[in-house]
Amino acid sequence: MREPMNESRRVLVVEDEANIRDLIQTALRFHGFETCTARTGGEALREARGRRPDLVLLDVMLPDIDGFEVCRRLRAGGDQVPVIFLTARDAPSDTVTGLTLGGDDYVTKPFSIDALVARVRAVLRRAAVHAPPSDEEAGPLRVADLELDESRWTVRRAGVDIELSPTEFKLLAYLMRNAGRVLTRAQLLENVWGWDHHGNAQVLETYISYLRRKLDPLGPPLIHTRRGVGYSLRSAP
C-alpha cells in the first residue's frame, strides 16, 4: 500500500550494478516513491538537472566520475538536493569526505533494503524541516556579531561574509537556534544528520573544527565544548 506522504517524492537512483539498481528501484516504488535511474556519473548529473529529484541515492564507485565528484558538481552548481551515498567503502575518511562535499547520509554495502528506505524517509523529513524559510516567515539568526540568514543562505561575522558548505551551514543554524544551550553529541547528530547511533562522533567533531576555523579568526570563540557532553554556541561573557 502506498503512503500518501511519499506520492510526490522522486528519488534518483545512481548505481552501475543493474541488480542492485533494480532492487532499490523496486523497493522504493513499492513504498510509494517515484524513481528515475542513472548508471554513470554523467547520466546522474543530466538526470538531476532535468528531472529535479527530491533525493539522490548515489553510488560512490561509478565507471566514469565517482559519486563524490558528482556531488561536488551538484553543490558547485547550487543544487542542494539531499544526497545519500552508497558504497562498499566504510573508512571514516570516506565518510568525512562525502559529508564534507555536502552529502546528507552514508550507507555502506551490503545494506538492508528496509533500512535504506527508512534512511531515505528520514533524510527527506529532515530536508523539509531544514528548508530555508521565506523572507516573511523569519528573519536572520543573530548571536553576538554572528548573523545567519536561512532564507538567503548567507553567514556574516563582524561584517565579513563567510562561505560554508551545506552541512556546515545546517550545523551552525541548529547551534544558533539553540544558542546558550548545551547540546549533546546525540542531539546534534540526530537533528543535523538524522543519525540515531553513536558511531559518527568523529564526523561531528570534524565539522565543529571546520566551523571554528572559519569563525574564530573574526572574533572571540563562540562554539564551546562541554567535555563529555557536547557543544554550545554563546557569546563570551
C-alpha positions in Angstrom: 0.0 0.0 0.0 1.4 3.4 -0.9 2.0 6.0 1.8 0.4 9.4 0.8 3.4 11.3 2.2 5.6 9.8 -0.5 3.5 10.2 -3.6 5.2 13.4 -4.9 8.7 12.4 -3.8 11.1 11.5 -6.7 14.3 9.6 -5.9 17.2 9.4 -8.4 19.0 6.0 -8.0 22.6 6.2 -9.3 24.1 2.7 -9.4 26.1 0.9 -12.1 25.3 -2.6 -10.9 22.0 -3.5 -12.6 20.8 -6.0 -10.0 21.3 -3.5 -7.1 19.8 -0.6 -9.1 16.7 -2.7 -9.9 16.3 -3.9 -6.3 16.4 -0.4 -4.9 14.1 1.0 -7.6 11.5 -1.8 -7.0 11.6 -1.3 -3.2 11.2 2.5 -3.5 8.3 2.1 -5.9 6.7 -0.4 -3.6 6.8 2.1 -0.8 5.2 4.8 -2.9 8.2 6.8 -4.3 8.6 7.8 -7.9 12.0 6.9 -9.2 14.4 7.5 -12.0 17.8 5.9 -12.6 21.3 6.5 -13.9 24.3 4.2 -14.4 27.1 6.7 -14.6 28.1 10.0 -13.1 27.5 11.8 -16.3 24.0 10.4 -16.5 23.4 11.3 -12.9 24.2 14.9 -13.5 21.9 15.1 -16.5 19.0 13.3 -14.7 19.5 15.6 -11.6 19.3 18.7 -13.7 16.5 17.5 -15.9 14.3 15.5 -13.6 14.8 17.6 -10.4 14.6 14.7 -7.9 13.8 15.2 -4.2 16.7 13.0 -3.2 19.6 11.2 -4.8 20.9 7.7 -3.8 24.4 8.0 -5.2 26.9 5.1 -5.5 30.5 6.2 -4.9 32.2 3.8 -7.3 30.9 4.7 -10.8 32.5 3.8 -14.2 33.3 7.4 -15.3 33.4 10.0 -12.5 32.9 8.9 -8.9 30.0 9.8 -6.7 32.0 12.3 -4.7 32.7 14.3 -7.8 29.0 14.1 -8.9 28.0 15.6 -5.5 30.7 18.2 -5.7 29.5 19.3 -9.1 25.9 19.4 -8.0 26.7 21.6 -5.0 29.0 23.8 -7.1 26.0 24.4 -9.4 23.8 25.5 -6.5 21.8 22.2 -6.3 21.1 21.4 -2.7 19.2 18.2 -3.4 19.7 15.7 -0.5 22.3 13.0 -1.3 22.7 9.6 0.4 26.0 7.9 -0.6 26.0 4.2 -1.3 29.4 2.5 -1.1 31.3 -0.7 -0.1 34.0 1.6 1.4 33.4 2.3 5.1 36.6 4.0 6.1 36.0 7.1 8.4 37.9 9.3 5.9 35.5 8.3 3.2 32.5 9.2 5.4 34.0 12.6 6.2 34.8 13.2 2.5 31.3 12.5 1.4 29.7 14.7 4.1 32.2 17.5 3.7 31.1 17.7 0.0 27.5 18.2 1.1 26.2 14.7 1.4 23.4 14.1 3.9 24.0 10.4 4.8 26.3 7.5 4.0 25.1 3.9 3.7 27.6 1.0 3.3 27.0 -2.2 1.3 25.7 -4.7 2.0 22.6 -3.0 3.4 19.1 -3.9 4.4 16.6 -2.6 1.8 14.1 -1.7 4.6 16.8 0.2 6.5 17.7 2.1 3.3 14.1 3.1 2.7 13.9 4.3 6.3 17.1 6.4 5.8 15.5 7.9 2.6 12.4 8.9 4.6 14.5 10.3 7.4 16.6 12.5 5.1 13.6 13.7 3.3 11.9 14.6 6.6 15.0 16.4 7.7 15.3 18.3 4.4 11.7 19.5 4.8 12.4 20.7 8.4 15.6 22.5 7.3 14.2 24.1 4.2 15.1 27.8 4.2 12.1 29.9 5.3 10.7 32.7 3.1 11.5 36.3 3.9 8.1 36.7 5.5 8.5 33.6 7.8 11.6 34.5 9.7 14.5 37.0 10.0 18.2 36.2 10.3 19.5 34.4 13.4 21.9 36.5 15.5 24.3 35.7 18.3 26.8 38.5 19.2 28.3 39.7 15.9 27.4 36.5 14.1 24.4 36.6 11.7 22.9 33.7 9.7 20.1 34.2 7.2 18.4 30.9 6.2 16.3 32.5 3.5 19.3 33.8 1.7 21.8 31.1 2.8 24.3 33.6 4.0 26.6 33.9 7.1 28.4 37.0 8.3 30.6 37.7 11.3 31.8 41.2 12.2 30.5 42.3 8.8 32.6 39.7 6.9 30.9 37.1 4.6 31.7 33.5 5.5 31.5 30.7 3.0 30.1 27.5 4.5 29.3 24.1 3.0 25.7 22.9 3.2 26.4 20.7 6.2 28.4 23.4 8.0 25.5 25.8 7.4 23.0 23.3 8.8 25.1 22.6 11.9 25.7 26.3 12.6 22.0 27.1 12.1 21.0 24.4 14.6 23.5 25.7 17.1 22.3 29.3 16.7 18.6 28.3 17.0 19.6 26.8 20.4 22.1 29.5 21.4 23.1 29.2 25.1 22.0 25.6 25.4 24.5 22.7 25.8 23.6 20.3 23.0 24.7 16.7 23.3 26.5 14.9 20.5 23.5 12.6 20.1 21.2 15.7 19.7 23.4 17.2 17.1 23.8 14.0 15.1 20.1 13.4 15.1 19.0 16.9 14.2 21.7 17.8 11.7 22.5 14.4 10.2 19.5 12.3 11.3 21.6 9.6 12.8 20.4 7.9 16.0 23.6 5.9 16.7 26.9 6.9 18.2 29.4 5.7 15.5 29.7 9.1 13.8 31.0 11.3 16.6 34.2 11.9 14.6 32.1 13.5 11.8 30.6 15.9 14.3 33.9 16.8 15.8 35.4 17.4 12.3 32.6 19.8 11.4 32.9 21.7 14.7 36.6 22.1 13.9 35.7 23.4 10.4 33.3 26.0 11.9 35.8 27.2 14.5 38.5 27.7 11.8 36.1 30.0 9.9 34.5 31.8 12.8 37.3 32.2 15.4 39.7 34.4 13.3 37.0 37.1 13.2 36.3 37.4 17.0 36.2 35.7 20.3 35.3 31.9 20.2 31.6 31.3 20.1 31.4 27.5 20.0 32.3 26.0 23.4 32.9 22.4 24.3 31.3 20.8 27.4 33.6 17.8 28.0 31.8 14.5 27.9 28.5 16.1 26.9 28.6 18.1 23.7 28.8 21.7 22.5 27.1 25.1 22.9 27.1 28.3 20.9 27.2 31.5 23.0 28.9 34.9 23.2 31.8 35.4 25.5 30.9 36.8 29.0 
